[in-house]
Amino acid sequence: MKKLFVLALGVLTYWGANAQSETFPLYFSQYGMNGTAAYIGKAGATGALGGDIMSAHYNPAGLGLYRSNEMTFSLGLDAVSSQSTINGLKSKDSHPTFNYGNLGMVFDFNNGTKNSFRHFQLSFGINRLMNFNNRKKIVRDNLSSSFVYDNVEPQLIDAYTNKITGDVDVNGLLADDWYQSGVIDFDTATYIMSSTYDNGTFRQIRTVRESGYLNEFSMSLSTNYENWLYLGMTIGIPFGDYTCKNTFTEEITSSGTPSNYTYYQEQKLSVSGINLKFGAIARPVQWLRLGVAVHTPTWYNVDDDYNQTISERWTAGGWFNTFSYSMQSPWRFITSAAVILGGAKDKVQGTLSVDYEYADYGSMLITLDNEPLFENTLNTSIENNFSGASTLRLGGEIKYGTLRGRLGYASFGNPYDSKDINNGAWNYITCGVGYRGKIFSFDLAYAYGKCSDSKYKSYDIYDDNTGVWYADNNAAKIDTKKHLIQATFGIRF
């Protein structure tokens, strides 16, 4: 049991309407492995190659290599599995889903050989930049202290105690979901807070279900200057949804009357934004292409919905009011090179390509209306917790008549500043095959991705003796694997 008193400064923010997190901009600032099967088969290393409708979303100058009109449609299967390990206890989960890739059209306009700008292209498309589908399950057993005692009760004390006068907001406490559900008891005569979960041995099970997508509608314009310089620009309008359902169950496993509760949180983000992309590709000699692209930040408008329910003897909680604010992703810089193997008349041809990309995730921003202090706290946390990250893509393609074979490798850098604690790095190995006729084309690709040794911390703990919060460094290790099979159908006209 705990008697209410004024806590020292430094207590974490209590659960409430301010459910915004510094990680939210990251969800909509990264690109995954998705798009056309030809793009995936080469692990996205197409920045200097061009000739793929995915160029609109990475280096729009690549559209300048088109010599005919084309329409493509991509779809596939995306399967994600995860394994968590903590104190030797392993838990697994998996989730296959249908995957939308892209739908796009490129229109080529021929200006003739007498004009220095030989061709220009107009392109429209909707591409999936990111899939958020994922599942995690974390089990902790034989714990000597509970989440309620270590975290909930100290936060309740802090939330309902006046820091200056020491007065207790009794009505506010009695209306709180933790009290209304029966997890917490409070004696209004003695001001003593207690819970069934103050003593015993405990088991905790946390399941995290993530779903959603980030799509981008693109409008692109590109041109070809005398067959050696290609220029392009894209107006990107990304839109998407992200949902995270976090279910935390804690039960008493020691002798006595069994008891358990479930703490459920659901976060829904709906976003729409705008950005610009500029690109150039130069062909100084027939066998070499060099590319560069710059992406402005994406300026997002966000609608944030948050739900919290706690179920024990009773169920309490519900949805908070929708909170709207703005986010900004970082600038993105891409350099590329490609080597062309074989001539136009050779039966066997090929390409080797490499892309390097850099983005400073510490420059992401959140803008809140009428909440300057909380906005400053979030942006300071972004600056402290995130850093610049590099992405490297390598790809190769061999062409034999109308047939294609592709291999690729991509390394997506870790955007977190604390590399020893958080690992957001992904590594992909890809392959693919294709058929390219005069009118119809078909491509098939497979990508295997892995994110290893990422950490998932449970919660912070309050020390009654020192009055200080400290992090529970006994984090779960999360290994995530992804299998993507993608098919693309194309028609030229």
C-alpha positions as CSV (number, residue, x, y, z in Angstrom):
1,M,0.0,0.0,0.0
2,K,1.1,3.6,-0.6
3,K,0.0,6.8,1.1
4,L,-0.4,9.8,-1.3
5,F,2.2,12.4,-1.1
6,V,4.0,14.8,-3.4
7,L,6.5,13.1,-5.6
8,A,9.8,14.6,-6.8
9,L,10.1,15.9,-10.3
10,G,11.1,13.6,-13.1
11,V,8.0,11.3,-13.0
12,L,6.9,10.1,-16.4
13,T,3.8,11.7,-18.0
14,Y,0.7,9.8,-16.9
15,W,-1.5,8.2,-19.5
16,G,-4.0,10.6,-20.9
17,A,-5.0,12.6,-24.0
18,N,-1.4,13.4,-24.8
19,A,-0.7,10.0,-26.3
20,Q,1.6,11.4,-29.0
21,S,5.0,9.9,-29.2
22,E,8.4,10.9,-30.7
23,T,8.4,7.7,-32.7
24,F,5.3,8.6,-34.7
25,P,7.2,10.7,-37.4
26,L,9.6,7.7,-37.9
27,Y,6.7,5.5,-39.0
28,F,6.0,7.8,-42.0
29,S,9.6,8.8,-42.7
30,Q,11.0,5.4,-43.8
31,Y,10.7,3.5,-47.0
32,G,10.3,-0.3,-47.1
33,M,11.0,-2.9,-49.7
34,N,8.0,-2.6,-52.0
35,G,6.9,-1.5,-55.5
36,T,7.3,-3.3,-58.9
37,A,8.8,-6.8,-59.0
38,A,11.6,-5.5,-61.2
39,Y,12.4,-2.9,-58.6
40,I,12.3,-5.4,-55.8
41,G,14.4,-8.0,-57.7
42,K,17.3,-5.5,-57.9
43,A,16.7,-4.4,-54.2
44,G,15.7,-1.0,-55.4
45,A,19.1,-0.1,-56.9
46,T,17.5,1.7,-59.9
47,G,18.4,5.3,-59.2
48,A,20.7,5.6,-62.1
49,L,19.1,2.9,-64.3
50,G,15.6,4.4,-64.7
51,G,13.2,2.9,-67.1
52,D,10.9,1.7,-64.2
53,I,7.8,3.4,-63.0
54,M,9.2,3.3,-59.5
55,S,11.6,6.1,-60.5
56,A,8.7,8.5,-59.8
57,H,9.1,7.9,-56.1
58,Y,12.9,7.8,-55.9
59,N,14.7,9.5,-58.8
60,P,12.1,10.9,-61.2
61,A,14.8,11.5,-63.8
62,G,14.6,7.7,-64.5
63,L,11.3,8.3,-66.2
64,G,13.2,10.2,-68.9
65,L,14.5,6.9,-70.3
66,Y,11.0,5.8,-71.4
67,R,10.4,5.6,-75.2
68,S,6.8,4.4,-75.1
69,N,3.7,4.5,-72.9
70,E,3.4,1.9,-70.1
71,M,0.9,0.9,-67.4
72,T,1.9,-1.5,-64.6
73,F,0.1,-3.1,-61.7
74,S,1.8,-5.0,-58.8
75,L,0.5,-7.1,-56.0
76,G,1.7,-9.9,-53.8
77,L,2.0,-11.6,-50.4
78,D,3.8,-10.2,-47.4
79,A,4.5,-12.5,-44.4
80,V,6.1,-11.1,-41.2
81,S,7.2,-13.3,-38.3
82,S,8.8,-12.3,-35.0
83,Q,10.5,-14.0,-32.0
84,S,11.0,-12.4,-28.6
85,T,13.5,-13.6,-26.1
86,I,13.7,-12.5,-22.5
87,N,15.2,-14.4,-19.5
88,G,15.5,-17.4,-21.8
89,L,11.8,-17.5,-22.5
90,K,10.9,-17.3,-26.2
91,S,7.6,-16.3,-27.8
92,K,6.8,-16.4,-31.5
93,D,4.2,-14.8,-33.7
94,S,3.5,-14.4,-37.5
95,H,1.1,-12.7,-39.8
96,P,0.8,-13.1,-43.6
97,T,-1.2,-10.4,-45.5
98,F,-2.1,-9.4,-49.0
99,N,0.3,-6.8,-50.4
100,Y,-0.5,-4.0,-52.7
101,G,2.5,-2.9,-54.7
102,N,1.8,-0.2,-57.2
103,L,-0.5,1.1,-60.0
104,G,0.9,3.6,-62.5
105,M,1.1,4.9,-66.0
106,V,3.8,6.7,-68.0
107,F,3.0,8.7,-71.1
108,D,5.9,9.4,-73.5
109,F,5.9,12.3,-75.9
110,N,8.4,12.3,-78.7
111,N,9.7,15.8,-79.8
112,G,11.8,14.4,-82.7
113,T,15.5,14.4,-83.2
114,K,15.8,18.0,-84.2
115,N,14.8,19.2,-80.7
116,S,17.5,19.0,-78.0
117,F,14.9,17.7,-75.6
118,R,14.1,14.6,-77.5
119,H,11.4,13.2,-75.2
120,F,9.3,14.2,-72.2
121,Q,7.2,12.1,-70.0
122,L,4.1,12.5,-67.8
123,S,3.5,9.9,-65.1
124,F,0.8,9.2,-62.5
125,G,0.8,6.4,-60.0
126,I,0.1,5.2,-56.5
127,N,2.8,3.2,-54.8
128,R,3.1,1.6,-51.4
129,L,6.1,3.0,-49.6
130,M,5.6,1.1,-46.3
131,N,3.7,-1.8,-44.8
132,F,3.2,-1.7,-41.1
133,N,1.8,-5.2,-40.6
134,N,3.6,-6.9,-37.7
135,R,3.0,-8.9,-34.6
136,K,5.0,-9.3,-31.4
137,K,4.4,-11.4,-28.2
138,I,6.5,-11.0,-25.1
139,V,6.1,-13.1,-22.0
140,R,7.8,-12.4,-18.6
141,D,7.4,-14.9,-15.8
142,N,8.2,-15.3,-12.1
143,L,8.4,-11.5,-11.5
144,S,8.7,-10.4,-7.9
145,S,7.1,-7.1,-8.4
146,S,4.1,-5.9,-10.6
147,F,3.6,-3.2,-13.2
148,V,0.8,-1.9,-10.9
149,Y,3.2,-1.4,-8.0
150,D,6.2,-0.3,-9.9
151,N,4.6,2.1,-12.4
152,V,0.9,2.6,-12.1
153,E,0.6,3.6,-8.4
154,P,3.5,6.1,-8.5
155,Q,2.0,7.8,-11.6
156,L,-1.5,8.0,-10.0
157,I,0.0,9.6,-7.0
158,D,1.8,12.1,-9.1
159,A,-1.2,12.8,-11.4
160,Y,-3.6,13.6,-8.6
161,T,-1.4,15.3,-6.0
162,N,-0.9,19.1,-6.1
163,K,2.9,19.7,-6.3
164,I,2.7,22.9,-4.3
165,T,0.0,22.4,-1.7
166,G,0.1,18.6,-1.4
167,D,-3.7,18.5,-1.8
168,V,-5.2,15.3,-3.3
169,D,-7.7,15.4,-6.1
170,V,-9.8,12.6,-4.7
171,N,-12.7,12.9,-7.2
172,G,-10.2,12.7,-10.1
173,L,-8.6,9.7,-8.6
174,L,-11.9,7.9,-8.0
175,A,-12.9,8.6,-11.6
176,D,-9.6,7.2,-13.0
177,D,-9.8,4.0,-15.1
178,W,-7.5,2.1,-12.8
179,Y,-9.8,2.7,-9.8
180,Q,-13.0,2.2,-11.8
181,S,-11.8,-1.2,-13.1
182,G,-11.0,-2.4,-9.5
183,V,-7.3,-2.8,-10.0
184,I,-6.6,0.0,-7.5
185,D,-8.3,0.6,-4.2
186,F,-8.3,4.0,-2.3
187,D,-9.3,4.7,1.2
188,T,-10.7,8.3,1.3
189,A,-10.4,8.4,5.1
190,T,-6.7,7.4,5.4
191,Y,-5.6,8.4,1.9
192,I,-4.0,5.0,1.5
193,M,-3.8,3.4,-2.0
194,S,-3.5,-0.3,-2.3
195,S,-3.9,-3.1,-4.8
196,T,-4.2,-6.9,-5.0
197,Y,-1.1,-6.6,-7.1
198,D,1.2,-5.0,-4.5
199,N,2.6,-8.4,-3.4
200,G,3.2,-11.8,-5.0
201,T,4.7,-13.4,-8.0
202,F,3.6,-12.3,-11.4
203,R,3.4,-13.3,-15.1
204,Q,3.1,-10.6,-17.8
205,I,2.0,-11.2,-21.4
206,R,2.2,-8.4,-23.9
207,T,1.0,-8.7,-27.4
208,V,1.5,-5.9,-30.0
209,R,-0.5,-5.9,-33.3
210,E,0.6,-3.3,-35.9
211,S,-1.2,-2.8,-39.2
212,G,-1.6,-0.2,-41.8
213,Y,0.2,1.3,-44.8
214,L,1.8,4.4,-46.3
215,N,0.9,5.0,-50.0
216,E,2.0,7.8,-52.2
217,F,0.2,9.3,-55.2
218,S,2.7,10.8,-57.6
219,M,2.5,13.2,-60.5
220,S,5.8,13.4,-62.4
221,L,7.3,15.2,-65.3
222,S,10.6,14.2,-66.9
223,T,12.6,14.9,-70.0
224,N,15.6,13.7,-72.1
225,Y,18.2,16.1,-73.2
226,E,20.1,14.8,-76.3
227,N,20.1,11.2,-74.9
228,W,22.8,11.9,-72.3
229,L,21.0,14.0,-69.6
230,Y,17.7,13.1,-68.0
231,L,15.8,15.4,-65.6
232,G,12.7,14.8,-63.6
233,M,10.5,16.2,-60.9
234,T,7.7,14.5,-58.8
235,I,4.9,16.0,-56.6
236,G,4.3,13.3,-54.0
237,I,1.1,13.2,-52.0
238,P,1.5,10.4,-49.4
239,F,-1.4,9.1,-47.4
240,G,-1.8,6.3,-44.9
241,D,-3.0,4.8,-41.7
242,Y,-1.2,3.2,-38.8
243,T,-2.9,1.2,-36.0
244,C,-1.2,-0.3,-33.0
245,K,-3.2,-2.6,-30.6
246,N,-1.2,-3.2,-27.4
247,T,-2.7,-5.8,-25.0
248,F,-0.9,-6.1,-21.6
249,T,-2.1,-8.8,-19.2
250,E,-0.7,-9.3,-15.7
251,E,-1.7,-12.1,-13.4
252,I,-0.7,-13.3,-9.9
253,T,0.8,-16.7,-10.1
254,S,1.8,-17.2,-6.4
255,S,-0.5,-19.0,-3.9
256,G,-3.7,-17.5,-3.0
257,T,-6.7,-16.3,-5.0
258,P,-5.8,-16.0,-8.7
259,S,-6.3,-12.6,-10.1
260,N,-5.5,-10.9,-13.4
261,Y,-6.3,-7.7,-15.3
262,T,-5.9,-6.6,-18.9
263,Y,-4.7,-3.2,-20.0
264,Y,-5.6,-2.5,-23.6
265,Q,-4.3,0.5,-25.7
266,E,-5.1,1.2,-29.3
267,Q,-3.5,4.0,-31.3
268,K,-4.8,5.0,-34.8
269,L,-3.0,7.5,-36.9
270,S,-4.4,8.8,-40.2
271,V,-2.0,11.0,-42.2
272,S,-1.8,12.9,-45.5
273,G,1.0,15.1,-46.8
274,I,2.9,16.6,-49.6
275,N,6.5,16.6,-50.8
276,L,8.7,17.3,-53.9
277,K,11.4,15.1,-55.5
278,F,14.0,16.2,-57.9
279,G,16.4,14.0,-59.9
280,A,19.0,14.0,-62.6
281,I,20.8,11.2,-64.5
282,A,23.8,11.7,-66.7
283,R,25.3,9.3,-69.3
284,P,28.8,10.6,-69.9
285,V,29.6,7.4,-71.9
286,Q,27.4,4.6,-73.3
287,W,28.2,2.1,-70.6
288,L,27.9,4.4,-67.5
289,R,25.1,6.3,-65.8
290,L,25.3,8.5,-62.8
291,G,22.3,9.7,-60.8
292,V,21.4,12.1,-58.0
293,A,18.1,12.8,-56.3
294,V,16.8,15.1,-53.5
295,H,13.6,14.6,-51.6
296,T,12.2,17.5,-49.6
297,P,10.6,16.7,-46.2
298,T,7.1,15.5,-46.3
299,W,4.7,17.8,-44.4
300,Y,2.0,15.7,-42.8
301,N,-1.3,16.5,-41.3
302,V,-2.2,13.9,-38.6
303,D,-5.4,12.8,-37.0
304,D,-4.6,10.8,-33.8
305,D,-7.1,8.6,-32.0
306,Y,-6.3,6.9,-28.8
307,N,-8.3,4.3,-26.8
308,Q,-7.5,2.9,-23.4
309,T,-9.5,0.2,-21.4
310,I,-8.7,-1.6,-18.2
311,S,-10.5,-4.8,-17.3
312,E,-10.5,-6.5,-14.0
313,R,-13.6,-6.7,-11.7
314,W,-15.1,-4.1,-14.1
315,T,-14.1,-2.6,-17.5
316,A,-13.3,1.1,-17.6
317,G,-12.0,3.5,-20.2
318,G,-12.8,4.3,-23.8
319,W,-11.8,6.6,-26.7
320,F,-10.3,10.0,-26.2
321,N,-11.2,12.9,-28.5
322,T,-9.3,13.0,-31.8
323,F,-6.1,15.0,-31.6
324,S,-4.8,16.8,-34.8
325,Y,-1.3,18.0,-35.3
326,S,1.5,18.2,-37.9
327,M,4.6,16.2,-38.6
328,Q,7.7,16.7,-40.8
329,S,9.9,13.9,-42.2
330,P,13.6,14.5,-42.9
331,W,15.3,15.6,-46.2
332,R,16.5,12.6,-48.2
333,F,19.6,12.5,-50.5
334,I,20.3,9.8,-53.1
335,T,23.3,9.2,-55.3
336,S,23.5,6.3,-57.8
337,A,25.7,4.7,-60.4
338,A,25.0,2.0,-63.0
339,V,27.2,0.1,-65.4
340,I,25.6,-1.2,-68.7
341,L,27.0,-4.5,-69.9
342,G,26.7,-5.4,-73.6
343,G,25.4,-3.4,-76.5
344,A,21.9,-3.0,-78.0
345,K,22.5,-5.7,-80.6
346,D,24.0,-8.2,-78.2
347,K,21.9,-11.3,-77.3
348,V,23.0,-11.2,-73.7
349,Q,23.1,-7.9,-71.9
350,G,23.1,-6.8,-68.2
351,T,23.4,-4.1,-65.7
352,L,25.1,-3.6,-62.3
353,S,23.9,-0.8,-60.1
354,V,24.4,0.8,-56.7
355,D,22.4,3.4,-54.8
356,Y,23.4,5.3,-51.6
357,E,20.8,7.2,-49.6
358,Y,21.1,9.4,-46.5
359,A,18.4,10.9,-44.2
360,D,18.9,12.6,-40.8
361,Y,16.0,11.3,-38.7
362,G,17.0,13.6,-35.8
363,S,15.6,16.5,-37.9
364,M,12.0,15.1,-37.8
365,L,9.5,17.5,-36.2
366,I,6.1,17.5,-34.5
367,T,4.0,20.7,-34.4
368,L,1.2,20.9,-31.9
369,D,-1.3,23.7,-31.7
370,N,-1.4,25.6,-28.3
371,E,0.9,23.1,-26.6
372,P,4.4,24.6,-26.9
373,L,5.9,22.9,-23.8
374,F,4.8,19.4,-24.9
375,E,5.9,20.1,-28.5
376,N,9.3,21.1,-27.3
377,T,9.6,18.0,-25.1
378,L,8.7,15.8,-28.1
379,N,11.1,17.5,-30.5
380,T,13.9,17.5,-28.0
381,S,13.3,13.7,-27.6
382,I,13.4,13.3,-31.4
383,E,16.7,15.1,-31.6
384,N,18.2,13.1,-28.7
385,N,16.9,9.7,-29.7
386,F,17.4,9.7,-33.5
387,S,20.3,10.3,-35.9
388,G,21.3,10.1,-39.5
389,A,21.0,6.7,-41.2
390,S,22.4,5.4,-44.6
391,T,20.8,3.0,-47.0
392,L,22.8,1.0,-49.5
393,R,21.3,-0.9,-52.4
394,L,23.1,-3.2,-54.8
395,G,21.4,-4.8,-57.8
396,G,22.2,-6.8,-60.9
397,E,20.2,-7.8,-63.9
398,I,20.9,-10.1,-66.8
399,K,18.9,-10.0,-70.1
400,Y,18.7,-12.8,-72.5
401,G,16.3,-11.8,-75.3
402,T,12.9,-11.3,-73.7
403,L,13.9,-13.0,-70.4
404,R,15.3,-11.3,-67.3
405,G,17.1,-12.5,-64.2
406,R,17.8,-10.3,-61.1
407,L,19.6,-10.3,-57.8
408,G,19.9,-7.6,-55.1
409,Y,21.0,-6.7,-51.6
410,A,19.9,-3.8,-49.5
411,S,20.9,-2.5,-46.1
412,F,18.6,0.0,-44.4
413,G,20.5,1.8,-41.6
414,N,19.5,2.2,-38.0
415,P,17.8,5.5,-37.4
416,Y,18.2,5.4,-33.6
417,D,20.9,7.2,-31.8
418,S,21.4,4.6,-29.1
419,K,22.6,1.8,-31.4
420,D,23.2,-0.5,-28.5
421,I,19.6,-0.3,-27.2
422,N,17.5,0.1,-30.4
423,N,18.1,-1.6,-33.7
424,G,15.9,-0.4,-36.6
425,A,18.3,-1.7,-39.2
426,W,17.0,-4.0,-41.9
427,N,18.9,-6.2,-44.4
428,Y,17.3,-7.6,-47.5
429,I,18.3,-10.3,-50.1
430,T,16.2,-10.2,-53.2
431,C,15.9,-12.1,-56.5
432,G,13.5,-12.0,-59.5
433,V,12.7,-13.1,-63.0
434,G,10.8,-11.4,-65.8
435,Y,9.5,-11.5,-69.4
436,R,9.6,-8.4,-71.5
437,G,7.7,-8.6,-74.8
438,K,6.9,-5.8,-77.2
439,I,3.5,-5.2,-75.6
440,F,3.1,-7.3,-72.5
441,S,5.5,-7.9,-69.6
442,F,5.5,-9.9,-66.4
443,D,7.9,-9.9,-63.5
444,L,8.1,-11.9,-60.3
445,A,10.3,-11.1,-57.3
446,Y,11.1,-12.5,-53.8
447,A,12.6,-10.5,-51.0
448,Y,13.8,-11.8,-47.6
449,G,14.3,-9.2,-44.9
450,K,15.7,-9.5,-41.4
451,C,15.9,-7.1,-38.4
452,S,17.9,-8.6,-35.6
453,D,18.5,-7.8,-32.0
454,S,16.1,-4.9,-31.6
455,K,15.1,-4.2,-28.0
456,Y,11.6,-3.8,-26.4
457,K,11.7,-2.3,-23.0
458,S,8.7,-3.0,-20.7
459,Y,8.3,0.1,-18.6
460,D,10.1,2.4,-16.1
461,I,10.1,1.7,-12.4
462,Y,9.8,4.0,-9.5
463,D,12.1,3.5,-6.5
464,D,10.2,4.2,-3.2
465,N,13.5,4.6,-1.3
466,T,15.2,7.1,-3.5
467,G,12.2,8.8,-5.2
468,V,13.8,8.3,-8.6
469,W,12.5,6.6,-11.8
470,Y,14.8,4.3,-13.5
471,A,14.6,2.2,-16.7
472,D,14.1,-1.5,-16.6
473,N,17.0,-2.5,-18.7
474,N,15.9,-6.2,-18.8
475,A,14.6,-5.6,-22.4
476,A,13.2,-8.3,-24.6
477,K,15.3,-9.1,-27.7
478,I,13.1,-9.0,-30.9
479,D,14.1,-10.8,-34.1
480,T,11.8,-10.0,-37.1
481,K,11.8,-11.7,-40.5
482,K,9.9,-10.7,-43.6
483,H,9.1,-12.7,-46.8
484,L,7.7,-10.8,-49.7
485,I,6.5,-12.3,-53.0
486,Q,5.5,-9.7,-55.6
487,A,4.2,-9.9,-59.2
488,T,3.9,-7.1,-61.7
489,F,1.9,-7.0,-64.9
490,G,2.7,-4.5,-67.5
491,I,1.4,-3.3,-70.9
492,R,3.1,-1.0,-73.4
493,F,1.1,1.0,-75.9
